[in-house]
Amino acid sequence: MRLSFFKWFLDSIPRTPRRAGILMRLYYLWRERFTYAGRACASLFLFSLVVGFVANFWLPWVFSGVCFLFMLTLVPSLFMTARRTRVEGRGIRVVNAVEGNVAHVELQFRALSSLDYATLSCGRIDTSLVCKESGPALSCLPGSDHMLRCDIGTSRRGAFVIPRVSLVVPEIRGMLCWPFDCGEAELLVYPREIAVRSFAYLTMGKNGQAFAPLLMPDFGRGLDFVGVREYREGDSLRDLHHKAFARYGRPFTKEFEVERGAGIVLVVDVAARTIQEKYRVEPLIRLAAGVCRWLCERGILGRLFIGDSEIALNADSRFDACLEALARIPRAEVFERWVRGSSAKLPAGKVWSPAARPMGPVLRLGLDVESNPLVHKQVVVTTSAAKDCAEDALFVDMDRLGAEGVSL
């Protein structure tokens, strides 16, 4: 009985359908084909019909008849607007934003015919996004180039597809409008990072000795010697390699692994199996963004793994690549569809394993402790601060991860 009720409860939760139904198509028609004045006129027409049926009064019927005849005259006007207006989209530019901030979509277009009024709109977007139409482009001459920009309010992290970036041109009476589709775009909403004020835990204990040479390069000089290279201006004279100098007649200096760009391997494990763990995924991603910034500012982020997938990091924009990868992580669905036998066949957790060697010390961010010989340090996001800090695992309370930052 309990399982049947639980199954009914999960199935009753509304979810976004894969394909738009009749009601959604009517909503798209209402939003994309009517202006504000047209919606007001159509609403008054429907209201007058209801009043005429209920009150049995003749005046609302007269008003509804006049509105209906007026709306019939708008059809040829809209048809002429769609046939005579010609525009060409030249490019779409999306300015991404952090969750809670405002993103921007810019459209470059060329008017192939004269336009009196045109605005930019992004339709059929995710429910967590709010689009505000741009300011109008007035009196566009044929052959002239223009740029419009609309704002999109964001509320949560994610990678969103904007299926329709449209240039909206109203018909001459201002009741109906015709959206000219200029293409689609992708909007990335970055996670709101939690600033890491200090990271003393990284060098604590026996496992912290693997991170100390990266945070203090002079501490491990000579222990990670990898070869020689030609002397460059600014190199220390005490690192000159006298044997190579005597053999080739040119100055050579020693090269260490730290100077080659070796760094910390950061693993972000977002695998969540219970409802409590799914609630902690977003705080974990925000903490991962703060840790990435802390490591990138010191130039010691070597590799980044999200689950079992390695993220390619560019030398110039490592932190931007980290934010983009974190934004593309799918959101954890708290309530999933009930599948018969799913409780007995839970997916086995994959053990993280790097695809290439050599590698640096490994720092893991996750929702639970994982026993892996390749991992040196772990930061686990929990719901209570009762657990103490161990040598290789630090438990962080989710309530501590506020906007003011955190000290690890």
N, C-alpha and C positions, 0 to 999 in steps of 0.2 A: 504493500500500500504506500509506504514511504517513497519507494523508488518510482512508482507511477506518478505520485504527486510531484516529485522532483523533476521527472521528465516533462510533465505537463507545464510546470513552471518555466523550465528552460525553453521549451518550444513556444511559449506565449510571449517571450521577449521580442519586440519588433526589431528587425534587422534591415539594413539597406538592401533592396533587391538588386540582382545583377542587371536586370533590364528594366527600363522605365515602363510603367503601366499606363493605363488610360488617364488616371488622375494626375500622374506626374506630367504627362504630355499636355494635359489641359493647363496645368500650372506653368509649364514652360511657355505655352501660348499666351497666357495671361501676362507673364513677366516680360517676354521678349517682343511681343507684337503690339502692346498697348502702352501709351505714355501715361503719365499721372492724370492728365485731363481725360484721356480715354477710359481709364479705370473708373474715375469718378462718374463719367456718363453711363458706363455699363452698369455700375452699382446702382445708380438712381433708376435705371430702366428695370432692373430686377426688383428693386424695392417697390416701385410703382405697380408692378404686376402683383406682388404679394398683397399690397394694400387694396388693390382692386378686387382681388379674389375674396379677401377676408371681410372688408368693410362694405363691399358691394356698392361702391361709389363710382360715378362715371368720370370724374375729373382725373384720377390716376390713369384710367384707360386712355384718355386723350393724350396725356403726357407720355405714356409708354409708346403709343402709336407714333407720335412725333419723333421720339428718340429712335425708334426702330427705322423709320424712313431716313432719318439723318445718318444712322450708321450704315445703311445700305449705300448711301452716296459716297461713303469713305472707301468702299472696295475699289472702284475704278481709280480713285486718287492714289491709293496705295499701290495698285498695279502699275500706274504710270511712273510713280516714284522708283519702284524697283527696276523698271525697264529703262528709264532715261538716265538714272544715276550710275556712274561708272567710277570706281575707285580701285586702286592697286596697293596692296600692302607691301611695304619694302623691307620690313624687319620688325621683330618683336624682341624686346629686351626686358628681362625680369630681374628686379633688384630683390634678392632674398633678405630675410629678416629673422631675428630671434623671436621665439614664441612670446606672444604678448605685445609685440611691436607691429608696426605697419609696414607691409611690403608694397612694392610698386611694380606696375606693368606699364611699359612704354611701347607705343606703336608708331612707327614711321610709315606714312602712307602718302601716295600721290593722287591728287584729284584729277581724273581724266575728263570730268565734266564739272560744270559749275555747281558748287554746294553752298547752300545758305546756312546750314546748321548740321553739325555732326558731333557725336560724343563717342567715347570708348567705354565698352562694357565687357566684363568677363562673366559669362553665364555658365550655368550647370556645374558649379564648383562644389567642393565638399561643404558639408553643413557647418564645419568649424571655421570656415572662412566667410568673411563679410566683404562684399565688393561695393565700393562707392564709385559711381560713375564720374568720369573726368569732366573738367570744364569744357565748354563747347569750342569747336573750331568754326569761326564765323567767316562768311564770304570767301570761300575757297575758289580761286580762279582755276580754270583748266590748265594742267601742267605744273601746278605749284605743289611743293612738298611741305608737309606739316607733321607735327609730332604731338601726340596726345598721351596723357599719363593718368592712370587711375590708381586709387589706393585700395589695398586689400588688408583688412584687419585679421590678425591671426590670434588663435587661442591655445594651440597645442602644436607640438613638434610633429614633423612628418615630411614626406615627399608627396606633393599633390600635383595632379595633372589638371591643367585648365583646358578643358576640351574645346571651348569656343572663346576666342578673343575676337570680338566683333566691333565693327564700326557701325554705330546706330544712326540712321538717317530718318527723321520723321517726315511724314507726308505733309502736304501744304497746309492742312487744317490743324495739325498738331495733335490729333487724336490717336492715330496709329503710327507705327514706325517699322522700318525694315532693317534688320541686322545683316550687314555684309560680313560673312565669315572670313577672317584673315589668317586662320591657322590655330594651332594649339601651342601651349607652352607648359613648362614644368616649374613649379614653385617649391623651393626648399625652405622649410621653417626649421632653423637651427635650435637645438636645446638651450635653455637658459642655464648657463654654466654656473657652478658653485665654486667660488674662488677658494683656492687652497692657500691659506696664509703661511703655513709651515708644514714640512713633511719630515719631522724628526724620526718617525717610525721607520723610514726607509733604510737608515743605517744602523738600526738597533740590532743587537744580538749577533750570533754567528753568521746567519744568512745575510746580514747587512754588510758584511765585508765585501760581498760581490758588487754592491752599489757604491761603496766608498770611493774607489778609483775614478768613477765617472763624475761624482760630485766634487771631488778634490783631485784634479788631474796630477798634481805634484806628488800625491801620496803613492801612486802606483807606477811612477815612471821607472822604466827599466824592467818591470815585471811583464809588460806586454809588448816587448820589442818584436817587430815584424819584418824589418828590412831597412834599407838605406835609400835615400833620394838625394838629388842635387841640392846644394845649399841655396837658400833663398834669403833675401835681405830681411832681417828681423829674427832669424833663427838664433837660438842660443849657441854660443861658441863651445860650451861644455858638451854639446851633443855631436860635435864633429867626429866623424869616423876616420881615424888616422890611417887605417890600412887601405881603405878605398881612396883616400886622398893621395897616399903614396903610390898606389898602383895606376890611377888614371890621370894624376896630375891636376885634378880639379877638386874643389872642396865638396865633400858629401857629408850629409848629416843623418843621424839616426831617425827612424820613423817608428812611432808607437801606434798601437791599435786605437787608442782614444783619439789621436789626431786624425785617423782615417775616417772618423765618423761613426764608430761603433757606439751603441747606446743601449738603453733599456728596451726590452721587449714587453710591450703593454698588451695584456689580454683582457678584453671586455667580454665576460660571459653573461649573456642575457637570457639563458635558458631558464624558464620558469615552469614549474610543474604543478604548483598549488595556487589557490586564489591569493593567499598572503604574499607569495613571491611575485605574482603578477602585479600587485599593487606597488611593489618596490622597484619595478623595472624603470619607471621614469626618473625617480630620484637617483638610481644607479647611473643612468645615462647622463644626467646633469653633473654628477660627481665625476664621471669619466671625462666630460668636457673640461672641467676645471683641472683635473690631473694632466690632461693633454697640454693645456696651456702652460702649466707649471713646468712640465718636462721640455716643451718647445722653447720656452724662454731661456732655459739653461742649455739648450742644444744637445740634450742627451736622450732624445726619443729616437730609438733605432728602428723598430718595427712595431706595427700595430695589427693586432688580430681582433676581429669581432666574431666570436665563436670559433669556427675552424677556418674562416676565410681571412686571408691576409689582405690588408689595404695598402695600395701603392701610395707611397709618400713622396711628394716632390721636394727637392732640396730648397726651393724658394718659398713654397707655401705649404709647409707641413701641417700647420694648425688648421688652415682652411680645408685641407683634405680630411683631417680628423673630424671637423664639424660636419662636413658633407656626409661622411660615412655614418656618423652617429644619427644624423637626420634621416637617413634611409633605412634605419632599423625598423622593421614592422612593429606596430603597437601590439601589446599583449592583450588579447581578448579575455576579459575576466570571465564572461559566461560564453561557453562554446556549445555548439549543438551536441545533444546527447546521442552517443553512438552505442549501440548495444554491445556489451562486452568490452567497452573501452577501459573500464576500471581494472580489468584483469590483464589488459595488454597495453600498459603504459610504455611509451617509447623509451628505450634505453638511452641514457645520457652518453654523449660522445666525449671521449677523453681528448682534450686538446693536445695536438702534437704538431710541432712546427714542420714545415715542408722542406726547409733547407738548413744547413749548418755552414759555418759556425754561427753562434748566436750569443747574445749577451745575457745578463741576468734578467729574470722574468718576474714581472709584477702583474698580478691578476686581480681584477675587480669583478666581483660576482655576488650572487645572492645566497650562497652557502659555501661551506669549506669543501675544497676538493683536494684529495690526497694524490698529488702528482709529483714525481721526483724532479721534473723539469722546472717546477714553480718554486721560486725563492721566497717571495712575499705575497700575501693575499690581503685585500681589503674587502670585507664582507659587509653589505648593507643589511641591517636587521631592523626589527620593529621594537626592540627593547635593548636597553643598555646593561642588562644583567650580566652578559658574558664579558669576561675579562680579556684583555689583550694578551695573546700568546706570542711566542717568538716569531712564528711565520704566518700569523693570522691576526688581523686587527678588525674588531667588530665595531661598526659605526651605527649609531642610532639614526633612523630615518628622520626623526624629529629635529635632530641637530643640523641637518642639511638645510640651512636657511640662506636668505639672500646676503647676510652679512659675512658669509664664508665659514670655513671650517679649518681646524688645525689637526693634522693627522700625526 
